[in-house]
Amino acid sequence: MSKEFILAAVFLIGVGRAFEAPTNQTLLPAVVPVALFPRAVAASSTAQQAATIAGPALGGFLYYVSPASVYAICFLLFVCAVLQLFFVRMQRHVSGRQPLTTAG
């Protein structure tokens, strides 16, 4: 691999992450009812922390078993994630909606 290819790949990953963060922050309030929002944030944060800790450990074990299995499982999980996005229902913003927190 050339240096230019690696730099281009890093640039594209950075661009993807720049769009991912705001999207992830707006997705949860759009799909969860206001009454369940605090619990959803806690569950989302817990799942993110668990994935951050367990993901590399599981990936290392899978790599030990078979390097090809890591890529195959990663591909299958990305396909599952894309398919699940088709089932996400977004709520349209209603101007009369109360804010999640009150300043006062």
N, C-alpha and C positions, 0 to 999 in steps of 0.2 A: 504494500500500500504506500502511496505517495503521501508526502506531507500535506499537499493541497487537498487530497481526498479526505484526510483526517480532519483538517481544519473546516472543510465544507460540511462534514458530518456533524462536527461539534456546533457549528453555526446553526444548522437546521434543527438540531436538538434544542438549542437555546431558544430559537424562535418558537418551537412547539411548546416549550415550558412557559414562555412568556404569555402565550394564549391560554395555557392550561390553568394557571392559577386564578385569573378572574372568572373563568368559566366554572371552575369547581366552587368558588365562593358564591356564585349566583344560582347554581343548580339546586342546591339543597333547599333554599327558601321557596323555590318555584315548584317543588314537587311534594313538599311536606306541609300539611295544614299548620296554621299558626299555633294551635294548641299543643301540637306535638313537636314543635321546632326545638325547644331546649333539649328534649330527650334525643332527638335526631342528631343534633350537634354533638352531644356527648357520645352517642354510639358511633358516629362518623369519626370522631377523634380517636376513640378507642380502637376502632378497626384500622385506622391509619397507623397508629403506634404499633399494633400487633403485626401488621404487614411489614413495617420498617424493621422490626426486630426478627421476625420469623422468616421473612422472605429470603434474605441472604443465606441464612442457615439451611433452609430447604433447598435453595439453589445450589449451594455447595455440595449437599448430599446427593442431589440429582446429578450433578456434574461428576461426582465420584462414581456413581453407578454407570452413567453413560453420557458423554458430552452431547451427543445428538439428542438425547431425551430432553435436555434443557431447552433447546431451540424448538423442538416439537411441541412441548407443553406450553412454552411461551406463545407460540403461534396460535395454538388452540385457545388459550385464554384470551388473547387479543380478539379472535373471532367471536368468542362468547360475549366479550364486552361490547363489541360492535352490534351484535344481534340484540343484546339487552337494551341498547339505546333506542331501538325501535319501539319499546314498550314504555318509555318514559313519557309521562303526560305533563305538559307544562301548563301552569295557570297564567292566564293573561293578567297583566297588571290592572287593577281596578283603582281608580283615583280615590275612592272613598275608603280604602283599606287603612286600618290603623297601623302605625309603625310597630315593629316587634318590641322595641324598648321605648320608654317614655323618659324624656329629659325634663326632670322637674322635681 
